[in-house]
Every structure is written in structure tokens, then in C-alpha cells.
Amino acid sequence: MEHKLATAEKNVLVDLVRLVQKRRLKGENGEWKEFLNVYDKKFGSSLSDPSRRSNDVLVAFLMTFKKKEDIQLLARVLQCGANRDMIQKFKEESPGKETPEQRLVRMTIAHYYYPTDYAFPSCAEDWFVTELGKKKSKVMKSTRMLSIDCEMVTCDDGSEAVVRVGAVDRDLKVVLDKFVKPDKPVVDYKTEITGVTAEDLEKATLSVTDIQKKLRRFLSMGTILVGHGLHNDLKVLRIDHARVIDTSYVYKYVNAPLGHRPSLNNLCKSVLGQEVRMAGAVHNCVHDAAAAMKLVLAVVEKGIETTLEESEEMLESANTRREAAKSQLLLHRIPNDVPSQELQGVLTGDFTLEVKPPTKKGGFYTAVVNFKNPEEANQAFDNFEGNVVKDKVGLPQKMVAFKLSSGSGSSLYVRKMVHDGEISATEENNVSSMRQNREDESEETREANANQREAGKAKLLLHKIPHKVPSQELKGVITGDFTLEVMPPKRQGGYYTAVIEFNSPEEANQAFDNVEGDVVMDKGGLPQKMFACKLSSGSGASLYVRKMVDDGETSATKRPHPEENNVSSKRQRRVDESEEAKEANCEGHLKEIEELKEKLKAQDFLNSCEGHSKEIEELKQKLKAKEFQIKTQDTMIANLKIKLEKKQSKTRK
């Protein structure tokens, strides 16, 4: 471990320290800041940003972790860093020097969706990150391949679990075919797809960890993992492997959109001239793994082109699916606390509902709505109030707000399944759509907006409040009778905000006017002031006080009318400004300048300190080397003394 840490890149070491900080792990000398206070008496934790510390300091801290689980975590992160470096090397290598296998690996990792699909939580304890071995050049040239495929079921928390694993080598020999016992209760075995039943799993004894151990011996020395949609299999197996070939990335059809990934069955028909399975037949992970390997070998050994023409049968099948999709709508981003039966009241018309569970516990779920014909689907979509927007692939959708039977409110998105090109209210120009929506806006909506605006007049917002300022100190910032609602920061150590609610708009305006400082406008054009205050501890802090709405009332804080001439307005303000105000402004600016000077001096001091700390570290290293040299010489002298004593004793005899 010491050698790996000592030879690791700076960015990897910084990531390791930050991960350790995030998990609040402690070494022999405590957490990161505690270690700095012991290790570096001069600067201590005042210079705690890991990126501003030398490699030697980072390594020294990481070497204080002796627990087995901590060392395993560090090893996984180091291995991930090494894997990323190798992937980067793949991308930078000259294509002219590549083997066919390397070219397919590069095509996979250069794919648009690779960074998203293959971003695994590899630092988790139950993940296995494959070793590259010491000879990276040999790893890079390796042509060993192993193809895997998994059958998955749905668990009670909405996640997927592997229940069967199949693997074949380059010669299509089956090296693994095992059932896996899921570690969570299963709610859907998907037997019609997976072919796996509850009875099959009753006999299963292997866990995911057992499968990881069985695969380890096949994944050494640069073995290339092959699969179709391989990231799905690696995710359930909890394996992070650097060299992969994903046939759903490598192959593509002419004129296919970026997001379209060909099915394994279609690829086998186009490239191999045979189907993996007959229509309606269940999957077999061993057969699917072998099919993916055959698709790779077709390129490697026969030079098959990876860009394919769609057959007449495939085009006809795609048209059939497209026609069916015209009669469907997709409900998505449905909150998990919304019962599926409540969805019946969201839509109008005659339809059936197919609910799909969330991919993770507590996440959103989706539902496909099937109508009798495209006209009914279009009509149901048009009946929803709201602006039409496009999703990532250009399909029209709307955000829908609705009430549950419990009386509480919720929202979801309704989206068309295809862009059918028919002219309807949903395909109008966005500007026309928004104009029409404004004209058709109901009195109820207008009233709700007016009520919300009126409520906002009696509120002020305190924002950019430093996290070091206790929330109880805010009571002394604003005058008047009010209630305070504090909202925590979005990230640890960041600014937080607070909403102040008064009894009336007049009280809110008066409290705002009582705050000293110039009125400036935020990005949304709302008036705000920066306020400097003293804490009970004696230290100072600053924050912003902002109105929640621009209520149009004339007061000392009112901004100029937007239609006024800016030049005349500025000139008038200069004429009307009192000498007292000018003096106060000058004092404020002078104070700011002095503060900036102090900050600049402090920054220069820190930079200087950092330079000296590097020199000190170098001197420490030299001192250690000298101490080691002296120790070695002492050992040699001691050995010589022993030899001399032996000779003298022999002479006496």
C-alpha cells in the first residue's frame, strides 16, 4: 500500500483524502484536520485544502489508516484511479497501432453514453475493482476475452438483483453458469423473460460476493469483458472493470439516432444470420453471452463492418412499434408516495394503465397509458393544462399538477411516446402556446397567483448567510414582530437562507427600510441590501436582506421606474444626494479597501507559507535520509566490533 500511495498521482491522493473526510474516517492521528495539527505544528489545520498540500503530507496522512476495511477502501480508489488512467491511455493511443480488440475497447469507452452508464459507485464496500497487474504494457496488448450476461429480477425496493450468471470464453466454452441467491425479497421474477422461477432460487446458495470471487481468476492480466448493455450486468454484479467491449455501443444502424441502441437479437440476425431466440422465448444468459462474443469475433476475425443497414423486416417491425406508440402516453417522474390507482383520475378517456416500479428505493416511478387509437391519445394529451416543452430527444411533454384523494397536491410529467408529426395544439409554436395559455388561464389560477403575491409582500428573505452564523443570531438583524423559517445550506459549509414573515406588508417594508445600506437589485430585479452585523461573540458577519416581491409601493427602498431615462435618473440621484450620505459612502468604500488589503496580505502570507512548508518537507525528507544513513553506519560499526572481539578472543586462545 505504501508503494502504491507514494507513486499515485496528486489528483488521486486528493480524491482519497476528500473521500476520507466525507466519510469522517479516523486514522491513528484522528481525522484530516486533527492529523495536520499534530503533523504540522506551524500551519496545522489552517491550510486544510488537500489540493494545496504536498504529496508527502497526503501520503503521510493516508498511511495512518491501519484498519482492514479502511485499507480496502483506499486500495479500491487507487485501483479506480489506475483504471481511469488506462482508459485515458486507450483514448490517446494511435489507432494505427491497435489490435482489432483494442479498437473495439476504444470504440466502447469513446461512446457518448460511456461516462454516464459506466460511472459506478466503486468505493462502496461490496464492490470489486479488478487489478491491472504490474505490467501495464502487457495488459494493454492482451487479447483475452470473457463474455458475460445476467438475468435480473425486481426486488421489493424497486432495485434489480442478479439471479443467474452466464459466462463464455473466446472459444465459446461455458466457464460459468450459476444461480445467485438475491439478498432482498423478490416481487417480480419476470419468469416470462428470465426463465427463472422461485423454485430455481430456493436451491441457490451463491451470493454476489461468491460470483465476484469466481470471476476474479478470469479477469486478471488485462482480460477484456464483453457483453451487450454490459454496464447493466456489471452494476448488479458490483464489478468495476477497465477493459470492456459493449456490443450495444460498437454496432449501430445507418441513420439511427444517437440514443438508439440495437437489440442483441436484431444484431445477431443482421451480422450472424440467426436469432438468439425465437419470438416469445425466454432469455438464456449463457446463450446471450455467447451471442455477444460471436458479434465481437465477427469484427475481430472476419472484419465485419460495425455500421449496418436495417433489413426490410426490421424496418417493418419498427414501423409497427411506432404505430402502436402513437396510441400511448408516458407518465413519468411520478412521486413514490402517489398510489398508482390515483393515476386513473389524472387522465381522461378510455385507457389501460401499465405501471413500472422505480429503479431505486423511494425514487420516481413511471406508467404507460394505452388508448384505443392515436386520436384518443392526442386528445387526452391536449386536455392537460400547461405549456408544451420538449424532452431530451425532442418529444412533447407537459408538467401536470393534480390533487390526491387525501387532499394533498402532487405533480408528474405526461409525454408522447413518438413525435408523430400531426398538427395539434401540442405541436404549436411555443410562443403561441404560451400566449394562448395566458389568455385561457382560469380565474382560480389567477387568484392563487394573486394570493401568493400578496403573501410575499409580508415577507423578507435573508440569504447568503455564512454557515458560522447561528440561526438564533438572526433575530437581532431585523426589527419588528415576525416569525423565522430557516432553510439549511445545499452543501456542507455553504450559505443558508431564512424567510421572515411579518403581520402585514407595511411592517415588512418598514423593517426593510430600517436596514442600513444601499438598495441594489438582484438578478430578478428585486430590491435587496447587504447588511453587516456583529455577533454576540464579538466577531462580524454580513448577509443580504431581500424583498420577496416587487410590490410597486413607493418607499425609501423603491427602485426607479423602468421606463425612466437612466441618465436622468442617475443625475437626479447625484443632485439629491446629501453631503452626509456622500461622506458615509466614502467611509464605507475606504473600509472595504482596507479589508481587501488585509485579505491580500493574508493570502500572500499563506502562499509564502505554502512555499516554506514545501521547503520544510524537503528538509524533513533529507533529514530522514541522513538519519537512515547514520543508522546504517552505526549498524556496520557494531558488526565490525563484534568481528574484532571474535578475532581477539581467538588470538588469546
Disulfide bonds with the S-S distance in Angstrom:
none
